[in-house]
Amino acid sequence: MGDSANAYVESGVPLTGLETFHSINDIIADACRRYADKPAFSCMGKTLSYADIDRLADRFAAWLQTHTDLEPGDRIAIQLPNVLQFPVAVFGALRAGLVIVNTNPLYTEREMRHQFRDAGAKAIVVLANMAQKLENVLDQTEIRHVVVTEMGDLHDWPKRALINFVVRRVKKMVPAYSLPQAVDFRRTLAGGGPAATVASGQDEEIAVLQYTGGTTGVAKGAMLTHRNLIANMLQTQQLLGDTLENGRETIIAPLPCYHIYTFTVNCLYAMTTGQHNVLIPNPRDIAGFVKTLSQTPFSVFVGLNTLFNALCQRDDFKALDFSQLKFTISGGMALTQAAAKRWQEVTGNGIVEGYGLTETSPIALVNPPEAPQIGTIGRPVAGTEVRVVDDEGRALPPGESGELCIKGPQVMKGYWNRPEDTAKTLSDDGWLRTGDMAVVQEDGYVKIVDRKKDMILVSGFNVYPNEIEEVVVGHPDVLEAAAVGVPDEESGEAIKLFVVARHEGLDPQALRQWCKKELTGYKVPKFVELRDELPKSNVGKVLRRELRDGHQAADSGAST
């Protein structure tokens, strides 16, 4: 990639403190001592203090070291939703020197089989709800140590028994399974043995294998080192500065901890600064989610565009007390102007949008809280450079769109056991190709145009779905929208728009007319299909690929 003084943006802020720390274990242990009596994690009415987390993680680490043959560097899959067991298992496994393989609890057997085999996982902590799937794939993996837990396992008696009874017997969410070798999670925390010997993880050792979503092919494990994750913790701390007070904030965590976004923000950054994390096991239960919010004064909210939209439609959410809300963070997908405006109107709080990837641990750019520009992803975080390049890797000047590339200490080591994929994504001098199309503005702020793979080519013109969707969701009758390219004999590709309306009666033809007022002719959707909902990933990101793959020319909801 060529150098040009005008082709890239540096943060302009050096990253401080990185050479001071060498292991996540050291940082978490220090935080647990400093904030021992502060609440660390709450879930379904139960709170664990920092001292509790320290004690339980130590017991789990000690069990791993004395009751298994696992050695430092071995991989352990953690397949849990947002429950209290998650931080205990993660911090305990890290203390024992193991590599965390974060695993989506909603995975199919095929996805589980691929990830466990690809990672070479030798152990797993799994929620009982998923144990049947594990049973069906276990003999096709290298896993030999299984720890099973139930939803209420870290709650006090009798609430623990009640939660587990309701989940297992009333809601029937635990299919029958047979894993005779499995150990109950509570048993691993019983203690009575020696304290754990904390692994002295070094900077470049892998701490986490974080798998990409796999929406563009097979899921790959990004190797995130202790240094990568520590860098991102420190970058987040420098970004927020004095905005948040150490040991005094309550952060709502509705997005899954196994996703890199929440993993870094809630399980790492918030822990190092002594904050109180409120885990939401099922944010799709919006009514239950809002009830939790009504009982929990909160100062920080971590979400994404679709969640902001869903909450702002509800009267019970609008009735909440937002007087303590200081900070709202958006990530995971593009934040629309409409969603940001609605959130501001309902909560009185602006949204700070961040940008990152699994491969960047994840935060790489953020709209600075003191001068945000909604519609952009802001500027690089401390110690980070970005540039935009053409297909040949040549750096482009401000104002021209190309592929966004990132360089910084948070950029992954590479893809696990995939040297060819690593070489395609990471240059020898450390630049990561993101696959996102972007423009660097004259003021140094960066605007994402779209995913490179999602770009639509209409009669030779590049069309970016994000631009169309931004216009469409500005329509007062539209809740959500997704634009994709579909084959077309005349133009090569045509634009098809999938829309979720706020109420019945939305006319697709009228919506196309709305678009004609806001978009040049070749950007106007040729087809409009109304949907009750859009397909989304586990964190709420709209799956355009699924919409493309499911397209049929004779869709009953289409309009030409």
Residue, then its C-alpha position, 0 to 999 in steps of 0.5 A: m500500500g503506497d504512502s500519501a500524506n493525504a491518503y490516510v488518517e492517524s488518530g493523532v493521539p498516542l496509546t499510553g500504558l500498553e507496555t505496562f501490561h502483559s496479560i489480561n489476567d494481571i489487569i482483571a486481578d488488579a481490578c478485582r482487588r481495587y473494586a472488591d466490594k463494587p457490583a461487577f455483574s447482575c443478571m435476573g436480580k442476582t449481583l456478583s461483586y468484583a470479589d465474588i468474580d475473583r473468588l469464583a473464577d479462581r475456583f474454576a481455574a483451580w478445577l481446570q488445573t487439578h481435575t483435567d489434563l488441559e494445558p496452557g494454550d489449549r482451547i476451551a469453548i464457552q457456549l453461554p448466553n448472557v448469564l453470570q456464569f459467562p464472566v466466571a468461566v471466561f476469567g477462570a479459563l484465562r487464569a488457567g492459561l486456556v484460549i477462549v473460543n466464544t460460541n453462539p448458543l444459537y448455533t446449529e449442530r453443523e455450526m458447532r461441529h465446524q467451530f469446535r473442530d476448526a479451533g481444536a477445542k478440548a473442553i467446553v462450558v455449555l448451557a444445558n439448553m444446548a447440551q443435546k446438540l453437543e451430544n450429537v456432535l461431540d464424537q466428531t470433535e476433540i472435546r473431552h472435558v464437558v461442563v454443563t450449567e443451567m440458567g439459574d446456577l449462580h443464583d441463591w436458593p430457592k431462586r436457583a431451583l425456581i429458575n431452573f425448574v421453569v426453564r426445564r419443566v415449564k418452558k421446556m427449553v432443555p431437550a433431553y440429553s445424555l452426557p455421562q462424562a459431563v461435570d456440573f458447573r456448580r461442582t467445579l466451583a465447590g473449592g476445597g482444593p489449592a488456589a489456582t496458579v495464575a498463568s503468566g500470559q504474554d503479550e503475543e499469546i492468543a487469549v481468544l479465538q473469536y470466530t467471524g460470522g461466516t456470512t460470506g463463507v466458512a467462519k474463521g477464527a480471528m486470533l486475538t492476543h492479550r496485547n490486542l485486547i489490552a490495547n482495545m481496553l486502553q483505547t476505550q479508556q482514553l476515548l471516554g476520558d472523564t466522561l465516565e467515572n471509574g467504579r460508579e457507572t451501570i452499563i446495560a449489556p443487551l447484546p451477547c457477551y460471546h460477540i466481540y463487541t460486548f465481550t470487549v466493552n462489558c467483560l474487559y473495559a468495564m471490568t478494568t474500570g470497576q463498572h457494574n454490568v447488567l446482563i440481559p439474557n434475552p433482549r428479544d423479550i422486549a417487554g421483559f427487557v424494559k421491565t429490567l430497565s425500569q428496575t435498574p437506574f443506568s448510566v450507559f447503554v450499549g446497543l445497535n440500530t435495530l435495538f434502538n428502533a425496537l425500543c423507541q416504538r414502545d410506550d413503556f420504554k418511553a416512560l422510563d427515567f433517563s435522567q442518569l443516562k450519560f452515554t449511549i454506544s452504537g456498534g455492530m451495524a450502521l447507525t441511521q440518522a432516523a434511529a439516532k434522532r428517535w433515540q435522542e427524542v425519547t431519551g434525551n441522550g445522543i448516540v456515539e457510534g463506533y466502528g470495528l471488526t472481529e479482527t480489530s478486537p473490535i474498536a477501531l474508529v469512534n465518533p468523538p463524544e465531544a464532536p460527533q458526526i452522525g452518519t460517519i464512524g468518526r476518527p481512529v482511536a488512539g494509536t490507530e491509522v486508517r486509509v482507503v485504497d483501490d482494488e490494486g491497494r493504492a492509497l486514495p485521497p480524501g473524498e474518493s471511495g475505496e476499501l477501508c484499511i486499518k493499522g494498530p495494536q488491536v489488529m488481530k494476529g491472523y486467522w487460526n490455521r488459515p495462512e492464505d486467508t490471513a495473507k489476503t487480509l493482513s499485509d506484511d506491514g500490518w494493514l488490515r483490509t476490512g472489506d468495507m467501502a469508505v470515504v475519508q472526508e477532508d476533516g479526517y472523519v471517515k464515512i462507511v459507504d457499504r460492505k464491498k461485497d454488498m455493493i450493487l452494480v446498476s448499469g455500470f453505476n456503483v450503488y451502496p445499500n446503506e445510502i438507499e436504506e438511510v433514505v427509506v427509513g426516513h419515511p414516516d411509515v417505515l420502521e426498517a429497510a434493507a436493499v440488495g442487488v438482484p439479477d436483471e436482464e436490462s441493467g445487470e443488477a436491479i435494486k430490491l428493497f425489503v421493508v418493515a412498515r410501522h403499520e398496515g397500509l404502506d403502498p410500495q409504489a408510493l414508497r418508490q415515489w418517495c425514493k425518486k424525490e431523494l435518489t438519482g434514478y439508477k438508485v431507485p429500487k425497482f422492486v419493493e417487498l413488504r415484510d413482517e420482519l427482516p432476517k438478522s444475525n445473533v446481534g441484530k445485524v440485518l442479513r442481506r445475503e439471506l435476502r439475496d439468496g431468498h429472492q424470487a422474481a415472482d415474489s407476491g409482495a414485489s412491486t415494479 
